[in-house]
Amino acid sequence: MRLNDEEQEILAGKFGPVPKLALEHQIKVGDFFGAKDFVAVRQAHIMADSESLGEAGVRWLERLAAERAGRKRVRIPTITDPRGTDFSKAAFLGQSSAMLGLEERAIAAFLKLGVMMTDTCINYQTVQPATLNEHVAFGDTGVVIYSNAVCGARSNYEGGPSALAAGLTARTPRYGYHLPEQRRATLSVRVEFTPRSLNEWGALGGVIGRLAGNYWAVPMIEGIEATPGSDALKHLGAAMASYGSTALYHMVGVTPEARRRSDVASGMLPEHRVARTALEAFEQSYRKDTKVDVVVFSAPQLSIFELRTLAELCDGQRFSVPLLAVTSPQVKPDADRLGYTRTIEAAGGTVLSGMCFYQSYAREIAQAKGWKVLATNSAKLVNILGGYGYVPMLASMEACVEAAQKGRLA
């Protein structure tokens, strides 16, 4: 890779051993993907929950933090994805002291490195959305696809070490979705209906993700009659990324790079049509006639508008099984102030902050609480939780709230 003067100085150790280590890592990544040089980035977002890090990962972070003591820390705003717990609800979740101790150590190391503990996967709705053509280094798949598609920013999926390295060096290898040619559409998807609810938007994302099938595929979506809101696009993209590793899509007339079809596509593309029957089949594959042990709204974290809707559905209800609603530390205080948290918890629900259900020792939580069958309106969540031993079921928010009340999904 070609290095400019500053990058050569970083590699020579002028800025200390940790930036040098970070750049060495980035050069290896760049060489692997055929990057010719680096591109400056203005934000980084680290996905590094303690369950994934483990003891070895946390010790590595602690060594980096110790090396950086007394030196300049991250060079650009660097934020975090959801953490492994909501400490105020850890006992309810059945999380052990060993889990919490590992989490506390990881947080302490990040803070020493100057990382902002935002603990959110919806930074584009809460902290500071990336802007059109802004180069960033983001990790969470839902964050990346929303930032690329809806905001028009430029990011690849950055692994935890790579995102932290970007924070320390203020650059990332220039390959993939940092390049204009990589952002062109590679397949056309004509949708013959407009989804009505967030679970349907997520199911559509799952269907399109399976059609796309790989990280380098860029779907161009046509046929949607109404302009989707932020939460709809959030669920669409999160599921598309989960089922297809998709990092970018274009929706003609909606997303900023695709005002017209010709902006992102030229010539013939492989064409697919998606009818409502495909959506129904997708949702039916996650439905069983059985009792429900727990209802979870998570992945992505809930916006204030989702919490408002949930509170309206919970008002006056009494749940027979637990209901969990997971949001960000930026949204939770507003939900408290506006009374949404009180209404949800008066019905028997629990509002959690700063975590993500599947990144919080979900298997161990299931064992501790005796949970097996889980209902949710998140298509992303049902795709993941089967690997943690759950039987996940997908339904609308309304149906999930009714399931919390009756103990069975209608």
C-alpha positions in Angstrom: 0.0 0.0 0.0 1.1 3.6 -0.7 1.7 5.5 2.5 1.8 9.3 2.8 4.3 11.0 5.1 2.1 10.9 8.2 1.4 7.2 7.7 5.1 6.5 7.4 5.6 8.4 10.6 2.9 6.3 12.4 4.5 3.1 11.1 7.9 4.3 12.3 6.5 4.7 15.8 6.6 8.5 16.0 3.1 8.6 17.6 3.8 5.6 19.9 3.5 1.8 19.8 -0.3 1.5 19.8 -0.9 3.6 16.6 2.0 1.8 15.0 0.4 -1.6 15.9 -3.0 -0.3 14.6 -1.5 0.8 11.2 0.3 -2.5 10.9 -3.0 -4.3 11.3 -4.7 -2.0 8.8 -2.0 -2.6 6.2 -2.6 -6.3 6.5 -6.3 -5.8 6.0 -5.6 -3.4 3.1 -3.2 -5.9 1.4 -5.8 -8.7 1.7 -8.5 -6.7 0.0 -6.2 -5.1 -2.6 -6.4 -1.5 -1.2 -3.9 0.8 -2.9 -3.9 3.4 -0.1 -5.7 4.7 2.9 -8.7 7.1 3.1 -9.2 9.5 6.0 -12.3 8.8 8.1 -14.1 11.1 10.5 -15.9 8.6 12.8 -15.4 5.1 14.0 -17.9 2.7 15.6 -16.6 -0.4 17.5 -18.5 -3.6 17.8 -16.8 -5.4 20.7 -19.1 -6.8 23.3 -17.4 -8.7 26.2 -19.1 -12.0 25.3 -17.3 -11.9 21.9 -14.1 -10.5 23.3 -13.7 -13.1 26.1 -10.9 -13.0 28.6 -8.2 -12.9 25.9 -9.8 -10.0 24.1 -10.3 -7.9 27.2 -6.7 -8.5 28.2 -5.6 -7.3 24.8 -7.7 -4.1 25.2 -6.2 -3.6 28.7 -2.6 -3.9 27.3 -3.5 -1.3 24.6 -4.9 1.0 27.2 -1.8 0.6 29.4 0.5 1.4 26.5 -1.6 4.6 25.7 -1.3 5.9 29.3 -0.3 9.6 29.2 -0.3 9.7 25.4 -2.8 11.0 22.8 -5.8 8.7 22.6 -8.2 8.0 19.7 -7.9 10.7 17.1 -11.5 10.9 15.8 -14.9 10.5 17.5 -15.0 6.7 18.3 -18.1 5.2 19.7 -19.3 1.8 20.8 -22.0 -0.7 19.8 -24.3 -2.2 22.5 -22.6 -3.7 25.5 -23.0 -7.0 27.2 -25.5 -5.9 29.9 -27.6 -3.3 31.4 -26.0 -3.3 34.8 -29.2 -2.2 36.5 -31.0 -5.3 35.2 -28.2 -7.8 35.3 -29.7 -9.7 38.3 -33.0 -10.0 36.5 -31.3 -11.4 33.4 -29.4 -14.0 35.5 -26.0 -12.7 34.4 -23.1 -13.9 36.6 -20.5 -11.8 38.4 -17.9 -13.2 36.0 -19.8 -11.8 33.0 -20.2 -8.4 34.7 -16.6 -8.2 35.8 -15.4 -8.8 32.3 -17.7 -6.1 31.0 -16.5 -3.6 33.6 -12.9 -4.3 32.6 -13.7 -3.8 28.9 -15.4 -0.5 29.6 -12.5 0.7 31.7 -10.0 -0.1 28.9 -12.1 1.7 26.3 -12.4 4.8 28.4 -8.6 4.9 28.9 -8.3 4.8 25.1 -10.7 7.8 24.8 -13.6 5.8 23.3 -17.1 7.3 23.9 -19.3 4.6 25.5 -22.5 5.3 23.5 -23.5 1.6 23.6 -25.8 1.9 20.7 -26.5 0.2 17.3 -28.8 3.1 16.3 -26.2 6.0 16.3 -27.7 7.1 13.0 -31.0 7.9 14.9 -29.4 9.2 18.1 -25.8 10.3 18.2 -24.6 11.7 14.9 -25.6 10.2 11.6 -22.9 10.0 8.9 -23.5 12.3 6.0 -23.5 11.9 2.2 -20.1 10.9 0.9 -18.6 10.9 4.4 -16.0 8.2 4.9 -16.4 6.4 8.2 -15.2 3.1 9.8 -18.3 1.4 11.3 -18.7 -2.1 12.7 -22.3 -3.1 13.4 -23.9 -4.5 10.3 -27.1 -2.6 10.8 -25.2 0.6 11.3 -23.1 0.1 8.2 -26.0 -0.7 5.8 -28.1 2.2 7.1 -25.2 4.6 6.9 -24.3 3.4 3.4 -27.8 3.2 1.9 -29.9 5.8 3.8 -27.2 8.3 4.7 -25.0 7.8 1.6 -21.9 7.5 3.7 -18.9 5.3 2.9 -18.0 2.3 5.1 -17.1 -1.3 5.0 -18.0 -3.8 7.8 -15.1 -3.1 10.1 -14.2 -5.8 12.6 -13.6 -4.7 16.2 -9.8 -4.4 16.0 -10.1 -2.6 12.6 -12.6 -0.1 13.9 -10.5 0.6 16.9 -7.4 0.9 14.6 -9.3 3.5 12.6 -10.1 5.5 15.7 -6.4 5.5 16.6 -5.1 6.4 13.1 -8.0 8.4 11.7 -7.9 6.3 8.4 -8.9 3.0 7.0 -7.9 1.0 3.9 -9.5 2.4 0.7 -11.3 -0.6 -0.8 -14.9 -1.9 -1.1 -17.6 0.6 -0.4 -15.2 3.5 -0.2 -14.8 3.2 -4.0 -17.5 4.6 -6.3 -17.4 1.6 -8.6 -18.2 -0.8 -5.8 -21.4 1.1 -5.0 -23.1 0.4 -8.3 -26.2 -1.9 -8.2 -25.5 -5.5 -9.1 -29.1 -6.9 -9.1 -32.6 -5.4 -9.5 -35.4 -6.3 -7.1 -39.0 -5.2 -7.9 -41.2 -5.4 -4.9 -44.9 -5.9 -5.8 -46.3 -4.6 -2.5 -45.5 -2.1 0.2 -44.9 -3.5 3.7 -47.2 -2.3 6.4 -45.4 -3.0 9.7 -41.8 -3.2 11.0 -41.8 -7.0 11.0 -42.9 -7.0 7.4 -40.1 -4.5 6.5 -37.7 -6.9 8.3 -39.1 -9.9 6.4 -38.6 -8.1 3.1 -35.0 -7.4 4.1 -34.5 -11.1 4.8 -36.0 -12.1 1.4 -33.8 -9.6 -0.4 -30.7 -10.5 1.6 -31.1 -14.1 0.6 -31.5 -13.1 -3.1 -28.4 -10.9 -2.9 -26.4 -13.7 -1.2 -23.0 -12.1 -0.6 -21.2 -9.0 0.8 -20.4 -7.5 -2.6 -23.9 -7.7 -4.0 -25.8 -4.3 -4.1 -29.5 -4.7 -4.6 -31.5 -1.9 -6.3 -35.1 -1.9 -5.0 -38.0 -0.6 -7.0 -41.8 -0.7 -6.6 -42.1 0.6 -3.1 -45.0 3.1 -3.3 -44.7 5.0 -0.1 -41.5 6.6 1.3 -40.5 4.4 4.3 -39.7 6.0 7.7 -36.4 5.7 9.6 -37.6 2.7 11.7 -38.8 0.9 8.6 -35.5 1.3 6.8 -33.7 0.3 10.0 -35.5 -3.1 10.1 -35.2 -3.5 6.3 -31.4 -3.0 6.3 -30.7 -4.9 9.5 -32.4 -8.0 8.2 -30.8 -7.6 4.7 -27.4 -7.5 6.3 -28.2 -10.5 8.6 -29.5 -12.8 5.8 -27.2 -11.7 3.0 -24.2 -10.0 4.5 -25.4 -7.0 2.4 -23.7 -3.7 3.2 -25.4 -1.4 0.7 -28.7 -1.2 -1.2 -30.4 1.5 -3.3 -34.1 2.3 -3.2 -34.9 4.2 -6.4 -36.4 7.6 -5.5 -35.7 7.2 -1.8 -32.0 6.7 -1.0 -29.7 9.6 -1.8 -27.5 7.9 -4.5 -30.5 6.6 -6.5 -32.7 9.5 -7.4 -33.1 7.8 -10.7 -32.4 4.2 -11.8 -29.6 5.4 -14.1 -27.8 6.9 -11.1 -26.8 3.5 -9.8 -27.3 1.1 -12.7 -26.5 0.9 -16.4 -27.4 -1.9 -18.8 -29.2 -5.1 -17.8 -29.1 -6.5 -14.3 -30.2 -9.8 -13.0 -33.9 -9.2 -12.1 -36.0 -10.6 -9.3 -39.6 -10.0 -8.3 -40.8 -10.2 -4.7 -44.6 -10.8 -4.2 -46.4 -10.7 -0.9 -46.5 -14.5 -0.9 -42.7 -14.6 -0.5 -43.1 -12.4 2.6 -45.8 -14.6 4.0 -43.7 -17.7 3.5 -40.7 -16.1 5.2 -42.8 -15.2 8.2 -44.5 -18.6 8.3 -41.1 -20.3 8.6 -40.8 -18.6 12.0 -44.2 -19.5 13.3 -45.2 -22.5 15.4 -48.4 -23.2 17.3 -46.8 -23.3 20.8 -46.6 -21.3 24.0 -44.3 -18.4 24.3 -41.7 -18.1 27.1 -40.5 -14.5 26.5 -41.1 -11.6 24.2 -38.1 -9.5 23.1 -38.0 -6.2 21.1 -34.3 -5.8 20.2 -31.8 -5.9 17.3 -31.9 -3.1 16.4 -32.4 -1.1 19.6 -35.8 0.7 19.7 -36.3 4.3 18.8 -38.4 6.7 20.9 -41.2 6.3 18.4 -41.1 2.5 18.7 -41.2 2.8 22.5 -44.2 5.1 22.2 -46.1 2.6 20.1 -45.1 -0.2 22.5 -46.3 1.8 25.5 -49.6 2.5 23.9 -50.1 -1.3 23.3 -49.0 -2.1 26.9 -51.3 0.5 28.6 -53.7 -1.3 30.8 -52.4 -4.8 30.0 -51.0 -7.4 32.4 -48.4 -9.9 31.1 -48.2 -13.5 31.9 -44.7 -13.9 30.4 -41.7 -11.5 30.4 -41.5 -8.8 27.8 -38.2 -7.1 27.2 -37.7 -3.8 25.3 -34.1 -2.8 24.5 -33.2 0.7 23.7 -30.1 3.0 23.7 -28.8 5.1 26.5 -29.6 8.2 24.5 -33.3 7.2 24.1 -33.9 5.7 27.6 -34.0 9.0 29.5 -36.6 10.4 27.1 -38.7 7.2 27.5 -38.5 7.6 31.2 -39.4 11.3 31.1 -42.3 10.8 28.7 -43.7 8.0 30.8 -43.2 5.2 28.3 -41.0 3.2 30.5 -43.5 3.4 33.4 -46.4 2.2 31.2 -44.4 -0.7 29.8 -43.2 -1.8 33.2 -46.6 -1.4 34.9 -47.8 -4.1 32.5 -45.0 -6.4 33.6 -42.5 -5.5 30.9 -38.8 -4.5 31.4 -37.1 -1.7 29.5 -33.3 -2.3 29.1 -30.7 0.2 28.0 -27.3 0.1 26.2 -27.3 -3.6 25.5 -28.4 -6.0 22.7 -30.2 -9.2 23.6 -28.1 -11.5 21.4 -24.8 -9.9 22.5 -25.6 -10.3 26.2 -25.0 -14.0 26.8 -28.3 -15.0 25.4 -27.7 -18.7 25.7 -26.8 -18.4 29.4 -29.8 -16.1 30.0 -32.1 -18.8 28.5 -30.6 -21.4 30.8 -30.9 -19.2 33.9 -34.5 -18.1 33.1 -35.9 -21.2 31.5 -36.7 -19.5 28.3 -36.9 -21.4 25.0 -39.6 -20.0 22.7 -39.2 -16.3 22.0 -41.5 -14.0 20.0 -40.2 -10.8 18.4 -40.9 -8.4 15.6 -37.3 -8.3 14.5 -36.4 -10.4 11.5 -32.7 -10.0 12.3 -33.2 -11.4 15.8 -35.0 -14.5 14.7 -32.2 -15.2 12.3 -29.6 -15.1 15.0 -31.3 -16.7 18.1 -31.7 -20.1 16.6 -27.9 -20.5 17.1 -28.3 -19.7 20.8 -30.8 -22.5 21.4 -34.0 -20.5 21.1 -37.1 -21.3 19.0 -37.7 -17.8 17.6 -41.0 -16.6 16.2 -41.6 -13.5 14.1 -44.8 -11.4 14.3 -46.0 -7.9 14.5 -45.5 -5.8 17.6 -49.2 -6.0 18.3 -49.2 -9.8 18.1 -46.1 -10.0 20.3 -47.7 -7.8 23.0 -50.8 -10.1 22.9 -48.5 -13.1 23.2 -46.9 -11.6 26.4 -50.4 -11.2 27.8 -51.8 -14.7 26.8 -48.6 -16.7 26.8 -49.2 -17.9 23.2 -48.7 -16.3 19.8 -52.0 -16.2 17.9 
